[in-house]
Amino acid sequence: MLFNEKLKMLRKESGLTQEELAEKLNVSRQAITKWESGDGTPDIENLKQISILFNTRIDELVKEDKNVTIQKEENYSYIEELEIDHTKHFDINISKINVLNIMPNVEEKVKIELLSNKEENIAESYKVKFDDLYNKLDIDIKSKKEIEDLTINMYLPEKYIEEIELNSKIKTLNICNLELEKLEYDGTLKYINVKNIKGKIVLNTTKCDIEADYDKLEGTLEVNIINSTARVSLPKGTEYKTILKGVKNKFIDSTNTEESNNVIELNGINSKLIIIEK
């Protein structure tokens, strides 16, 4: 199967339109149309984001397609690392960015990688600071000058993750291959893609429409919003029970399974949560 056919198949399996996929990748709809028709191919950075979004390897995306060549772009990067030796509560504060990817690290260290194709002096624009307490690690990533295309890859030691508190303004948050007690997000967020996650996710986005895409639901999703709409995409046949709190809130197209251990909770004021089966 050629790359353009794989991309189209993955998009449809995820229940995304071309416009929605373009938004998630921060490209134009015309770019998606070209890629799916075979009239154009994505660069390496877009291939990375596609692989993260659909939880597949880049080589699997382009295998058997001689029309797609992976040419390394000049990526500018800034990396900070910190070794730790026991379980931590991670408290993370980040200035406004485009994409944040949170992934496990088999090594006993936190690795923060800031990437840009446009800005060479990332370290002059963003500063990473660790404050390592005994059972808590504060991570602050602050900007002196915002970089429009900034992507942050955050690798956390998989055997030392307990809870994550994240405060930021992010367009797209990708989290994958983690088992934790809770991840709680405060701030503005447009998209969250959840791949192979076990645990509780809490989204406190107040007056902000949000879209959450799950490859499978294993745990709890709690959404706290005001005068907003949340759209949650789940694989067809997913079992879950719903909990409705707050004032003038409602679920749309939900199927309640009272005995399920998986939970979707909506709290806030005058908001709705739409369940989309894909």
Secondary structure, 3 states (H helix, E strand, C coil): CCHHHHHHHHHHHCCCCHHHHHHHHCCCHHHHHHHHHCCCCCCHHHHHHHHHHCCCCHHHHHCCCCCCCCCCCCCEEEEEEEECCCCEEEEEEECCEEEEEEEEECCCEEEEEEEECCCCCHHHHEEEEEEECCCEEEEEEEECCCCCCCEEEEEEEHHHEEEEEEEEEEEEEEEEEEEEEEEEEEEEEEEEEEEEEEEEEEEEEECCCEEEEECCCCEEEEEEEECCEEEEEECCCCCCEEEECCECCEEECCCCCCCCCCEEEEEEECCEEEEEEC
